[in-house]
Amino acid sequence: MSERTIRAPLSDEIDASTAEDLKVLEKDLATMGVRLTIPDALPGGALVFEYDDEAHKRNAGRKRKTIPADSELSKMTQAQMDEWLLDTPIAEIQETLDVGRATAYRRVREARSRVVYAVVSLADIDDNHEG
């Protein structure tokens, strides 16, 4: 949990209607998970807002399937797994990882984005072969 605290200083001039408005605000914010602390002495005091910024994350979607512990793939490093994904046909990836076709292509695309390729000029290659 990641608790956040915000302090907002109040003016020295606060009337009764402002105090009532703050009570309504406190109640409304409480329904949204924000705790508002109102000081006993309003003039010159500070409002304290406290909330958990992790509280309203969706955590939506199906969780990623894990690779079985007895599989050869579970012993691979990330680099080896990326190499396997790039060199293996999609049908075999689907069967081995027990995922659908779209997920298999997504895993290949993710692996492709992690692999670092060297960019070499063709002119440099021709110069090296001639010399």
SULRA-V703269 format. One line per field, one symbol per residue. burial: b if it has 24 or more other ideal C-beta (glycine too) atoms within 12 Angstrom, else e. Layout:
# SULRA-V703269
burial: ???
This chain:
# SULRA-V703269
burial: eeeeeeeeeeeeeeeeeeeeebeeeeeeeeeeebebebeeebeeeebebeeeeeeeeeeeeeeeeeeeeeeebeeeeeeebeebbeeeeeeebeebbebeeeebeebbeebeeeeeeeeeeeeeeeeeeee
